[in-house]
Every structure is written in C-alpha cells, then in structure tokens.
C-alpha cells in the first residue's frame, strides 16, 4: 500500500516566478503547478493543498494559526502518513517552531523551502521537496515533532535558523547539528531530540516584541512598548545576557507592570546566564524579575512566550529550561 502525504503550500521562493530581470514574484506558482514540475516519488501518493501564496514575511500569527488548523484537519485522516509544508525561507524557522510547539501528532510534519526559484539555474526546489516527502513518512522520525529539511539535511525546529541570505546551504543549527541526511532518497537518522513539549493555543495570540540590545542604549524602546498592549518583551542581549545599564530602570518598570521580559543572547551558541554582578548584567536583570531564556534565540523565544501565554499557562523560571 502506498504511503500518503499531504503537501501544503504557503508561497515563498519555492513557488515564485520571475516577473522581470532579477525580480521574482513570491507565491506565483500554485501547489499543484509546483508538484507537476517536480519528480515526486512514485511510491508515495501526494495530495496538494494550497493555503497561501505569500512571501514568508507576510505570514504572522494569524496565518500560522490557519496553517496549523489545515494540518490538523489533514491529520484527522488516519490514512495520511505525513505532512510537508512549503514556505518562504525568511521566516521558515519561526513557523516551523510554532508548529512544533502546537501539534502533538506523532506523524511527521516537515517544513521546507528553497533559496532559488523553480526556473532558476541550479534550483534547490525539487531536491528539497522530494527529500521532504521521504522524511515526512520516515518511521525513525515519528514523535520527533516538526522538522525542517533543507539541502539534504534534517533539522530540529527549535534550533534551526537561516544562516545565509542566498546560498543553497541556507540553514544550519549551530552547536546542535542536524538530525540526519537524505542521500539518493534514503533517509538516515543520527540523533533525536530528548525533550518535546506541545501546547494548545487559541486565536488570541498576544503581542510579544523583540528588542535588540546595543551599547549605550537607554530605556526608550522598552518604555514605548510598555505603554501599549505588549504582553512580552524578548531582550536579545550581548554575551551571557548583558544590556546597557541605562535600560535597567525601564525594564524593571515593565516587569512591575506585568509584562513578561525574557533574556536571550545574540551569540550563536551558549546560554544567557548570571555570570556578572554589575548593573545591566543577567544577574542584575534577574533581580529585577527578568526570566532567563536559556539557549533560545530571540525569535524562538518570542514564539515560545506567545504560545505559552496563548495557552494560558504560567510563565516562570522553568518556561525556558531545556
């Protein structure tokens, strides 16, 4: 009996077409057109569902929730063995992690895209899509959660990130490696994540913002965010989690107002950790009610905090513990 895969398309470069010399229109190709262009596996039955035809920077929480709804509807059919989502690469890592946190099904959910359009020389569209279909039905990856497939590698959604704006090796997972590879249609799995968590979400996704921290910065941005309907602020701080001392007063005031403030590091590897005792250090911020974001990058921490708040779960010192 053939395996069955639902291919859900959302637009992006993988579905783009040239509209003038050097310019692409994202999402110009429908999912069915894309599938017809690819040499899909004969031994796997693929059903195409077009959800969006958008550039990935046009996808926010509302679109993520709609995409999750469609995936869950597909997974209600027990004959479906896996799901593949095609997505623009710019925010692919964010959508992938959102799905990872909000879909509990044991079957494979794979997110992929491409750095080059289908009609470009050396395009990676067809290999990424074909490889993703094989990964979505791989038994060794059942229960792992949502993964990203790119350039013959399989990445966990929590740690994958876009690392190059145009190169075919566009994604990586610094310090954590990849879960496995796909070579000539054969999937090899080398490791699996130890922990997995899933949260139920509502249509009420809260506003969570990211603040990039830099030298000499004051509390202006924090104060502006705290004056609105912001429910969470992610600080992308330096090193072990240091910010300018001129920010501390505004950060403390935001926490007292009930805003959840989470500290992350801009470094590619390592944790936010209380190593120093001066104003603006991670230790100082913790004393003012800021939560440590462990080794989450700022984008993933934002997704995590928004999902947890939407699920009406308590946010505390354990929320970002690995």
Secondary structure as a PSIPRED ss2 file (coil, helix, strand):
# PSIPRED VFORMAT (PSIPRED V4.0)

   1 X C   1.000  0.000  0.000
   2 X C   1.000  0.000  0.000
   3 X E   0.000  0.000  1.000
   4 X E   0.000  0.000  1.000
   5 X E   0.000  0.000  1.000
   6 X E   0.000  0.000  1.000
   7 X E   0.000  0.000  1.000
   8 X E   0.000  0.000  1.000
   9 X E   0.000  0.000  1.000
  10 X E   0.000  0.000  1.000
  11 X E   0.000  0.000  1.000
  12 X C   1.000  0.000  0.000
  13 X H   0.000  1.000  0.000
  14 X H   0.000  1.000  0.000
  15 X H   0.000  1.000  0.000
  16 X C   1.000  0.000  0.000
  17 X E   0.000  0.000  1.000
  18 X E   0.000  0.000  1.000
  19 X E   0.000  0.000  1.000
  20 X E   0.000  0.000  1.000
  21 X C   1.000  0.000  0.000
  22 X C   1.000  0.000  0.000
  23 X E   0.000  0.000  1.000
  24 X E   0.000  0.000  1.000
  25 X E   0.000  0.000  1.000
  26 X C   1.000  0.000  0.000
  27 X C   1.000  0.000  0.000
  28 X C   1.000  0.000  0.000
  29 X C   1.000  0.000  0.000
  30 X C   1.000  0.000  0.000
  31 X H   0.000  1.000  0.000
  32 X H   0.000  1.000  0.000
  33 X H   0.000  1.000  0.000
  34 X H   0.000  1.000  0.000
  35 X H   0.000  1.000  0.000
  36 X H   0.000  1.000  0.000
  37 X H   0.000  1.000  0.000
  38 X C   1.000  0.000  0.000
  39 X C   1.000  0.000  0.000
  40 X C   1.000  0.000  0.000
  41 X C   1.000  0.000  0.000
  42 X C   1.000  0.000  0.000
  43 X C   1.000  0.000  0.000
  44 X E   0.000  0.000  1.000
  45 X E   0.000  0.000  1.000
  46 X E   0.000  0.000  1.000
  47 X E   0.000  0.000  1.000
  48 X E   0.000  0.000  1.000
  49 X E   0.000  0.000  1.000
  50 X E   0.000  0.000  1.000
  51 X E   0.000  0.000  1.000
  52 X E   0.000  0.000  1.000
  53 X E   0.000  0.000  1.000
  54 X E   0.000  0.000  1.000
  55 X C   1.000  0.000  0.000
  56 X H   0.000  1.000  0.000
  57 X H   0.000  1.000  0.000
  58 X H   0.000  1.000  0.000
  59 X C   1.000  0.000  0.000
  60 X C   1.000  0.000  0.000
  61 X H   0.000  1.000  0.000
  62 X H   0.000  1.000  0.000
  63 X H   0.000  1.000  0.000
  64 X H   0.000  1.000  0.000
  65 X H   0.000  1.000  0.000
  66 X H   0.000  1.000  0.000
  67 X H   0.000  1.000  0.000
  68 X H   0.000  1.000  0.000
  69 X H   0.000  1.000  0.000
  70 X H   0.000  1.000  0.000
  71 X H   0.000  1.000  0.000
  72 X H   0.000  1.000  0.000
  73 X H   0.000  1.000  0.000
  74 X H   0.000  1.000  0.000
  75 X H   0.000  1.000  0.000
  76 X C   1.000  0.000  0.000
  77 X C   1.000  0.000  0.000
  78 X C   1.000  0.000  0.000
  79 X C   1.000  0.000  0.000
  80 X C   1.000  0.000  0.000
  81 X C   1.000  0.000  0.000
  82 X E   0.000  0.000  1.000
  83 X E   0.000  0.000  1.000
  84 X E   0.000  0.000  1.000
  85 X E   0.000  0.000  1.000
  86 X E   0.000  0.000  1.000
  87 X C   1.000  0.000  0.000
  88 X C   1.000  0.000  0.000
  89 X C   1.000  0.000  0.000
  90 X C   1.000  0.000  0.000
  91 X C   1.000  0.000  0.000
  92 X H   0.000  1.000  0.000
  93 X H   0.000  1.000  0.000
  94 X H   0.000  1.000  0.000
  95 X H   0.000  1.000  0.000
  96 X H   0.000  1.000  0.000
  97 X H   0.000  1.000  0.000
  98 X H   0.000  1.000  0.000
  99 X H   0.000  1.000  0.000
 100 X H   0.000  1.000  0.000
 101 X H   0.000  1.000  0.000
 102 X H   0.000  1.000  0.000
 103 X C   1.000  0.000  0.000
 104 X C   1.000  0.000  0.000
 105 X C   1.000  0.000  0.000
 106 X C   1.000  0.000  0.000
 107 X C   1.000  0.000  0.000
 108 X E   0.000  0.000  1.000
 109 X E   0.000  0.000  1.000
 110 X E   0.000  0.000  1.000
 111 X E   0.000  0.000  1.000
 112 X E   0.000  0.000  1.000
 113 X C   1.000  0.000  0.000
 114 X C   1.000  0.000  0.000
 115 X C   1.000  0.000  0.000
 116 X C   1.000  0.000  0.000
 117 X C   1.000  0.000  0.000
 118 X C   1.000  0.000  0.000
 119 X C   1.000  0.000  0.000
 120 X C   1.000  0.000  0.000
 121 X C   1.000  0.000  0.000
 122 X C   1.000  0.000  0.000
 123 X C   1.000  0.000  0.000
 124 X C   1.000  0.000  0.000
 125 X H   0.000  1.000  0.000
 126 X H   0.000  1.000  0.000
 127 X H   0.000  1.000  0.000
 128 X H   0.000  1.000  0.000
 129 X H   0.000  1.000  0.000
 130 X H   0.000  1.000  0.000
 131 X H   0.000  1.000  0.000
 132 X H   0.000  1.000  0.000
 133 X H   0.000  1.000  0.000
 134 X H   0.000  1.000  0.000
 135 X H   0.000  1.000  0.000
 136 X H   0.000  1.000  0.000
 137 X C   1.000  0.000  0.000
 138 X C   1.000  0.000  0.000
 139 X H   0.000  1.000  0.000
 140 X H   0.000  1.000  0.000
 141 X H   0.000  1.000  0.000
 142 X C   1.000  0.000  0.000
 143 X C   1.000  0.000  0.000
 144 X C   1.000  0.000  0.000
 145 X C   1.000  0.000  0.000
 146 X E   0.000  0.000  1.000
 147 X E   0.000  0.000  1.000
 148 X E   0.000  0.000  1.000
 149 X E   0.000  0.000  1.000
 150 X E   0.000  0.000  1.000
 151 X C   1.000  0.000  0.000
 152 X C   1.000  0.000  0.000
 153 X E   0.000  0.000  1.000
 154 X E   0.000  0.000  1.000
 155 X E   0.000  0.000  1.000
 156 X E   0.000  0.000  1.000
 157 X C   1.000  0.000  0.000
 158 X C   1.000  0.000  0.000
 159 X C   1.000  0.000  0.000
 160 X C   1.000  0.000  0.000
 161 X E   0.000  0.000  1.000
 162 X E   0.000  0.000  1.000
 163 X C   1.000  0.000  0.000
 164 X C   1.000  0.000  0.000
 165 X C   1.000  0.000  0.000
 166 X C   1.000  0.000  0.000
 167 X C   1.000  0.000  0.000
 168 X C   1.000  0.000  0.000
 169 X C   1.000  0.000  0.000
 170 X C   1.000  0.000  0.000
 171 X E   0.000  0.000  1.000
 172 X E   0.000  0.000  1.000
 173 X C   1.000  0.000  0.000
 174 X C   1.000  0.000  0.000
 175 X C   1.000  0.000  0.000
 176 X C   1.000  0.000  0.000
 177 X C   1.000  0.000  0.000
 178 X C   1.000  0.000  0.000
 179 X C   1.000  0.000  0.000
 180 X E   0.000  0.000  1.000
 181 X E   0.000  0.000  1.000
 182 X E   0.000  0.000  1.000
 183 X E   0.000  0.000  1.000
 184 X C   1.000  0.000  0.000
 185 X C   1.000  0.000  0.000
 186 X E   0.000  0.000  1.000
 187 X E   0.000  0.000  1.000
 188 X E   0.000  0.000  1.000
 189 X E   0.000  0.000  1.000
 190 X C   1.000  0.000  0.000
 191 X C   1.000  0.000  0.000
 192 X C   1.000  0.000  0.000
 193 X C   1.000  0.000  0.000
 194 X C   1.000  0.000  0.000
 195 X C   1.000  0.000  0.000
 196 X C   1.000  0.000  0.000
 197 X C   1.000  0.000  0.000
 198 X C   1.000  0.000  0.000
 199 X C   1.000  0.000  0.000
 200 X C   1.000  0.000  0.000
 201 X C   1.000  0.000  0.000
 202 X C   1.000  0.000  0.000
 203 X C   1.000  0.000  0.000
 204 X C   1.000  0.000  0.000
 205 X C   1.000  0.000  0.000
 206 X C   1.000  0.000  0.000
 207 X C   1.000  0.000  0.000
 208 X E   0.000  0.000  1.000
 209 X E   0.000  0.000  1.000
 210 X E   0.000  0.000  1.000
 211 X E   0.000  0.000  1.000
 212 X E   0.000  0.000  1.000
 213 X C   1.000  0.000  0.000
 214 X C   1.000  0.000  0.000
 215 X C   1.000  0.000  0.000
 216 X C   1.000  0.000  0.000
 217 X C   1.000  0.000  0.000
 218 X C   1.000  0.000  0.000
 219 X C   1.000  0.000  0.000
 220 X H   0.000  1.000  0.000
 221 X H   0.000  1.000  0.000
 222 X H   0.000  1.000  0.000
 223 X H   0.000  1.000  0.000
 224 X H   0.000  1.000  0.000
 225 X H   0.000  1.000  0.000
 226 X H   0.000  1.000  0.000
 227 X C   1.000  0.000  0.000
 228 X C   1.000  0.000  0.000
 229 X C   1.000  0.000  0.000
 230 X C   1.000  0.000  0.000
 231 X C   1.000  0.000  0.000
 232 X E   0.000  0.000  1.000
 233 X E   0.000  0.000  1.000
 234 X E   0.000  0.000  1.000
 235 X E   0.000  0.000  1.000
 236 X E   0.000  0.000  1.000
 237 X E   0.000  0.000  1.000
 238 X E   0.000  0.000  1.000
 239 X C   1.000  0.000  0.000
 240 X C   1.000  0.000  0.000
 241 X C   1.000  0.000  0.000
 242 X E   0.000  0.000  1.000
 243 X C   1.000  0.000  0.000
 244 X C   1.000  0.000  0.000
 245 X H   0.000  1.000  0.000
 246 X H   0.000  1.000  0.000
 247 X H   0.000  1.000  0.000
 248 X H   0.000  1.000  0.000
 249 X H   0.000  1.000  0.000
 250 X H   0.000  1.000  0.000
 251 X H   0.000  1.000  0.000
 252 X H   0.000  1.000  0.000
 253 X H   0.000  1.000  0.000
 254 X H   0.000  1.000  0.000
 255 X H   0.000  1.000  0.000
 256 X H   0.000  1.000  0.000
 257 X C   1.000  0.000  0.000
 258 X C   1.000  0.000  0.000
 259 X C   1.000  0.000  0.000
 260 X E   0.000  0.000  1.000
 261 X E   0.000  0.000  1.000
 262 X E   0.000  0.000  1.000
 263 X E   0.000  0.000  1.000
 264 X E   0.000  0.000  1.000
 265 X E   0.000  0.000  1.000
 266 X C   1.000  0.000  0.000
 267 X C   1.000  0.000  0.000
 268 X C   1.000  0.000  0.000
 269 X C   1.000  0.000  0.000
 270 X C   1.000  0.000  0.000
 271 X C   1.000  0.000  0.000
 272 X C   1.000  0.000  0.000
 273 X C   1.000  0.000  0.000
 274 X C   1.000  0.000  0.000
 275 X C   1.000  0.000  0.000
 276 X C   1.000  0.000  0.000
 277 X C   1.000  0.000  0.000
 278 X C   1.000  0.000  0.000
 279 X C   1.000  0.000  0.000
 280 X C   1.000  0.000  0.000
 281 X C   1.000  0.000  0.000
 282 X H   0.000  1.000  0.000
 283 X H   0.000  1.000  0.000
 284 X H   0.000  1.000  0.000
 285 X H   0.000  1.000  0.000
 286 X H   0.000  1.000  0.000
 287 X H   0.000  1.000  0.000
 288 X C   1.000  0.000  0.000
 289 X C   1.000  0.000  0.000
 290 X C   1.000  0.000  0.000
 291 X E   0.000  0.000  1.000
 292 X E   0.000  0.000  1.000
 293 X C   1.000  0.000  0.000
 294 X C   1.000  0.000  0.000
 295 X C   1.000  0.000  0.000
 296 X C   1.000  0.000  0.000
 297 X C   1.000  0.000  0.000
 298 X H   0.000  1.000  0.000
 299 X H   0.000  1.000  0.000
 300 X H   0.000  1.000  0.000
 301 X H   0.000  1.000  0.000
 302 X H   0.000  1.000  0.000
 303 X H   0.000  1.000  0.000
 304 X H   0.000  1.000  0.000
 305 X H   0.000  1.000  0.000
 306 X H   0.000  1.000  0.000
 307 X H   0.000  1.000  0.000
 308 X H   0.000  1.000  0.000
 309 X H   0.000  1.000  0.000
 310 X H   0.000  1.000  0.000
 311 X C   1.000  0.000  0.000
 312 X C   1.000  0.000  0.000
 313 X C   1.000  0.000  0.000
 314 X C   1.000  0.000  0.000
 315 X C   1.000  0.000  0.000
 316 X C   1.000  0.000  0.000
 317 X C   1.000  0.000  0.000
 318 X C   1.000  0.000  0.000
 319 X C   1.000  0.000  0.000
 320 X C   1.000  0.000  0.000
 321 X C   1.000  0.000  0.000
 322 X C   1.000  0.000  0.000
